[in-house]
């Protein structure tokens, strides 16, 4: 199994990705080969200083970077030798089982859509996040930013994608799928929410348990929570900000500590023909290590193949 990582992507690159590689290498099975995509000289110099045997990883030379502020479509097409474009080229050639980056997330989405493309039948790929439940385990929220506006049929498909992710990566049997809304009753919400509820209520594709309100997002009422990317991103950023305030106030709580994004590493793009993981731009060494471990779990679960079968 070959797992690729963009060494030059992220606010703290290349040091954080390279240290993340060292930490992940110690935990990954020997069957996994890490492929480091970036400036060969920088990679060799850093790993040599850390007394890391460079022969234990593969290095693919690429020096161009797609900056965080660059237009994703233009940058991806105009910088074919960038680390992100190189990673997707390797994926398209079948040389990578997973590819991750903490660089320009828009370029990662563009790369996925232009190279490995969407799985046939998937209207719109999406991204997810995991919220810890008070009782233990996680709630998976999707979409959290890819699709700001969605029609009911797209949200219905998110239910299928979330179910497959929960089952095959988190090991949740027959996950409960809910629709994020402003009330629990079927008639609550805007027209999109009402029509989505009507589509989901008799679904045989997943175990629909109805609407769920924001105050119940951390309970065991659901395992997968569906919403459009606008709402999902607001919820995600609010949770990140709240966790940051908790830490600044010196609060140490076992449950609240599970909101630390570093523990989850990154988010996969669900619905494309490959395992693509987007990391936070401010990812630390720990976050990048966990992003690589998640990449391994996704590749091991063969999630894209299972999504193809479902659709």
Secondary structure, 3 states (H helix, E strand, C coil): CEEEEECCCCCCCCHHHHHHHHHHHHHCCCCCEEEEEECHHHHHHHHHHCCCCHHHCEEEECCECCCCCCCHHHHHHHCCCEHHHHHHHHHHCCCCCEEEECCCHHHHHHHHHHHHCECCCCCCCEEEEEEECCCCCEEEEECCCCCCCCCHHHHHHHHHHHHHHHHHCCCCCCCEEEEECCCCCCCCCCHHHHHHHHHHCCCCCCEEEEEECHHHCCCCCCCEEECCHHHHHHHHHHHHHHHHHHHHCCCCCCCHHHHCHHHCCEEEEECECCEEEEECCCCCHHHHHHHHHHHHHHHHHCHHHHHHHHC
